[in-house]
């Protein structure tokens, strides 16, 4: 069954997020270390939390994988990616791992 990993970067307190670093450097690290196991990648920049609601997240990165083995392999290779997070944000990322059902 296809699997997904979403990394959500919430806006809280006095946090910040460097989009230039994220898109130019961090995502290159993702591609280098985790990319061989990823089927698709989608990065969304947060603009709003809904109609007439302020945004709640800086960004959401969505990765899909052909199966759980590919997801597990990507997570095993993610060390350098995770270590890079403090270089572009001081927020605590949240993760959602799930089965793709639609």
TIKE-699575 format. One record per residue: residue in three letters; residue number from 1; x, y, z of N, C-alpha, C, O in turn. Coordinates in steps of 0.1 Angstrom, whole numbers, plus 5000, padded with zeros to 4 digits. Atoms other than C-alpha are relative to their C-alpha. Layout:
% residues N
  residu  num   nc1   nc2   nc3  cac1  cac2  cac3   cc1   cc2   cc3   oc1   oc2   oc3
     Ala  NUM     X     Y     Z     X     Y     Z     X     Y     Z     X     Y     Z
...
END
This chain:
% residues 102
  residu  num   nc1   nc2   nc3  cac1  cac2  cac3   cc1   cc2   cc3   oc1   oc2   oc3
     Unk    1  5008  4988  5000  5000  5000  5000  5009  5012  5000  5019  5013  5007
     Unk    2  4993  4988  5000  5013  5035  4992  5000  5007  5013  4989  5006  5020
     Unk    3  4999  4993  4987  5025  5055  5022  5003  5015  4998  5008  5019  4987
     Unk    4  4996  4986  5001  5029  5092  5029  5007  5005  5013  5004  5000  5023
     Unk    5  4994  4993  4988  5050  5114  5052  4997  5015  4997  5001  5020  4987
     Unk    6  5002  4985  5001  5039  5150  5058  5008  5006  5012  5007  5001  5023
     Unk    7  4993  4992  4990  5062  5174  5077  4994  5014  5000  4994  5021  4990
     Unk    8  5007  4987  4998  5043  5204  5090  5008  5009  5009  5013  5005  5020
     Unk    9  4992  4990  4993  5061  5235  5102  4990  5010  5006  4987  5020  4999
     Unk   10  5011  4991  4994  5036  5252  5126  5006  5014  5004  5018  5015  5008
     Unk   11  4997  4987  4995  5037  5289  5134  4996  5001  5015  4984  5000  5018
     Unk   12  5003  4999  4986  5040  5293  5172  5009  5011  5006  5021  5012  5002
     Unk   13  4992  4990  4992  5052  5321  5195  5010  5008  4991  5005  5014  4981
     Unk   14  4990  4992  5007  5084  5337  5183  5008  4992  4990  5020  4993  4989
     Unk   15  4993  5009  5010  5093  5312  5155  5002  5008  4987  4996  5018  4985
     Unk   16  4997  4994  5013  5107  5320  5121  5003  4988  4991  5005  4977  4994
     Unk   17  4998  5010  5011  5113  5302  5088  5006  5007  4988  5001  5017  4983
     Unk   18  4993  4995  5012  5138  5309  5060  4996  4992  4988  5002  4981  4985
     Unk   19  5005  5007  5012  5120  5299  5028  5011  4999  4990  5012  4988  4983
     Unk   20  4990  5002  5010  5150  5306  5006  5010  4989  5003  5013  4981  4994
     Unk   21  4991  5011  4996  5173  5283  5026  4992  4986  4998  4998  4977  4993
     Unk   22  5008  5012  5000  5145  5257  5028  4999  4995  4985  5001  4983  4983
     Unk   23  5002  5005  5014  5138  5256  4990  5013  4997  4993  5014  4988  4985
     Unk   24  4987  5002  5008  5174  5259  4978  5010  4990  5006  5016  4983  4999
     Unk   25  4990  5009  4993  5194  5240  5004  4994  4988  5006  4998  4976  5004
     Unk   26  5005  5011  4993  5173  5219  5026  4993  4989  4991  4995  4977  4993
     Unk   27  5007  5010  5009  5152  5203  4998  5010  4993  4992  5008  4981  4988
     Unk   28  4990  5008  5007  5184  5194  4980  5005  4989  5009  5008  4978  5004
     Unk   29  4996  5011  4991  5195  5175  5011  4989  4989  5000  4993  4977  5001
     Unk   30  5011  5011  5001  5161  5157  5011  5002  4992  4988  5001  4980  4988
     Unk   31  4999  5007  5012  5166  5148  4975  5012  4991  5000  5012  4980  4995
     Unk   32  4987  5008  4999  5202  5136  4981  4998  4988  5009  5002  4977  5005
     Unk   33  5000  5010  4991  5195  5115  5011  4987  4991  5000  4988  4979  5002
     Unk   34  5012  5007  5000  5159  5105  5009  4994  4997  4987  4985  4988  4985
     Unk   35  5006  5000  5013  5151  5110  4973  4999  4987  4993  4989  4985  4986
     Unk   36  5001  5013  5007  5159  5076  4960  4988  4991  5004  4984  4982  4997
     Unk   37  5011  5008  4994  5130  5062  4981  4987  5007  4998  4976  5001  5000
     Unk   38  5012  4992  5001  5105  5090  4974  4993  4999  4986  5000  4999  4976
     Unk   39  5007  5001  5013  5078  5086  4947  4996  5014  4995  4999  5017  4984
     Unk   40  5004  4986  5003  5065  5122  4948  5003  5009  5011  5003  5005  5023
     Unk   41  4998  4990  4990  5072  5154  4966  4992  5012  4997  4991  5016  4985
     Unk   42  5008  4988  5002  5049  5184  4971  5003  5009  5012  5001  5005  5024
     Unk   43  4997  4990  4989  5059  5215  4992  4990  5011  4998  4989  5017  4988
     Unk   44  5010  4990  5000  5031  5239  5001  5004  5011  5010  5007  5008  5022
     Unk   45  4997  4989  4991  5038  5274  5015  4987  5005  5006  4977  5007  4999
     Unk   46  5013  4996  4993  5011  5283  5041  4997  5015  4997  5005  5024  4999
     Unk   47  5005  4986  5003  4990  5314  5032  4989  5003  5010  4988  5015  5014
     Unk   48  5012  4997  4991  4959  5310  5054  4997  4987  5007  5000  4976  5002
     Unk   49  5005  5012  4993  4943  5286  5079  4986  4997  4996  4980  4988  5002
     Unk   50  5014  5002  5005  4910  5288  5060  4995  5013  4996  5003  5023  4997
     Unk   51  5005  4987  5004  4888  5315  5047  4999  5010  5012  4994  5006  5023
     Unk   52  5000  4990  4989  4893  5346  5068  5007  4996  5013  5004  5001  5024
     Unk   53  4993  5004  4988  4917  5328  5092  5015  5001  4997  5020  4998  4986
     Unk   54  4986  4999  5002  4954  5335  5097  5007  4987  4997  5002  4976  5002
     Unk   55  4993  5013  5002  4979  5309  5085  5005  4994  5013  5008  5002  5023
     Unk   56  4996  5007  4988  4988  5283  5111  5014  4993  4998  5020  4989  5007
     Unk   57  4988  5008  5003  5018  5267  5093  5008  5008  4990  5003  5015  4981
     Unk   58  4992  4994  5010  5048  5281  5075  5000  4992  4987  4999  4998  4976
     Unk   59  4999  5009  5012  5049  5251  5051  4996  4986  5004  4996  4982  5016
     Unk   60  5002  5014  4998  5039  5215  5047  5007  4993  4988  5004  4996  4976
     Unk   61  4993  5008  5010  5061  5190  5028  4993  4986  5000  4992  4980  5011
     Unk   62  5007  5013  5002  5043  5159  5015  5008  4991  4991  5011  4995  4980
     Unk   63  4993  5010  5008  5062  5129  5003  4992  4987  5000  4986  4983  5009
     Unk   64  5007  5013  5001  5047  5097  4990  5010  4990  4996  5021  4992  4990
     Unk   65  4991  5011  5002  5063  5063  4988  4992  4988  4995  4980  4987  4998
     Unk   66  5007  5012  5006  5054  5031  4969  4995  4991  5011  4985  4984  5009
     Unk   67  5004  5010  4989  5052  5011  5002  5007  5004  5013  5015  5013  5013
     Unk   68  4994  4997  4987  5062  5010  5038  5015  4998  5000  5022  5005  5007
     Unk   69  4986  5002  5000  5096  4996  5030  5008  5012  4994  5018  5016  4999
     Unk   70  4994  4987  5005  5104  5027  5009  5000  5011  5010  5010  5018  5011
     Unk   71  5001  4989  4990  5092  5050  5036  5010  4997  5011  5017  5006  5015
     Unk   72  4990  5003  4990  5113  5031  5062  5014  5003  4996  5022  5008  5004
     Unk   73  4986  4998  5005  5144  5033  5040  5003  5015  5000  5014  5020  5003
     Unk   74  4999  4985  5000  5138  5071  5036  5003  5005  5014  5011  5014  5016
     Unk   75  4998  4995  4986  5135  5076  5073  5014  4996  5006  5020  5003  5013
     Unk   76  4986  5004  4996  5167  5056  5079  5011  5009  4995  5021  5011  5001
     Unk   77  4990  4991  5007  5185  5080  5055  4998  5014  5004  5006  5023  4999
     Unk   78  5004  4986  4998  5170  5111  5070  5009  5008  5010  5006  5020  5013
     Unk   79  4992  4993  4990  5197  5119  5096  5005  5014  4997  5003  5023  5004
     Unk   80  4995  4987  5004  5214  5147  5077  4989  5010  4998  4991  5022  5000
     Unk   81  5011  4992  5003  5180  5161  5067  4995  5006  5014  4992  5018  5015
     Unk   82  5005  4996  4987  5168  5163  5103  5010  5009  5007  5006  5019  5013
     Unk   83  4990  4991  4994  5201  5178  5115  5000  5014  4994  5005  5023  5000
     Unk   84  4999  4987  5007  5197  5206  5090  4988  5009  5004  4989  5021  5001
     Unk   85  5012  4992  4997  5163  5218  5103  5003  5013  5008  4997  5023  5004
     Unk   86  4998  4988  4993  5177  5243  5128  5007  5011  4992  5007  5023  4996
     Unk   87  4994  4990  5009  5194  5261  5099  4990  5009  4993  4994  5019  4988
     Unk   88  5010  4992  5007  5161  5274  5085  4988  5003  5009  4980  5011  5005
     Unk   89  5012  4997  4991  5136  5274  5114  5003  4996  5014  5011  4988  5017
     Unk   90  4999  5003  4986  5133  5274  5151  4986  4994  5005  4984  4993  5017
     Unk   91  5012  5006  4996  5098  5259  5151  5002  4985  5001  5012  4979  4996
     Unk   92  4999  5015  4999  5092  5222  5161  4991  4994  4990  4979  4994  4991
     Unk   93  5008  5006  5010  5081  5203  5130  4992  4989  5006  4996  4982  5015
     Unk   94  5008  5011  4997  5053  5179  5133  4999  4990  4988  5001  4995  4977
     Unk   95  5000  5009  5011  5051  5147  5113  4987  4992  5000  4981  4989  5011
     Unk   96  5011  5009  5001  5022  5126  5100  5004  4990  4990  5007  4993  4978
     Unk   97  4998  5011  5009  5028  5092  5085  4987  4993  4999  4980  4990  5008
     Unk   98  5013  5007  5002  4999  5075  5069  5000  4992  4987  5009  4992  4979
     Unk   99  5003  5008  5013  4985  5052  5042  4993  5009  4991  4984  5016  4994
     Unk  100  5007  4993  5010  4975  5068  5010  4987  4993  4996  4988  4981  4991
     Unk  101  5013  5007  5003  4938  5060  5005  4992  5006  4989  4981  5002  4986
     Unk  102  5007  4994  5011  4928  5083  4977  5008  5009  4992  5003  5015  4983
END
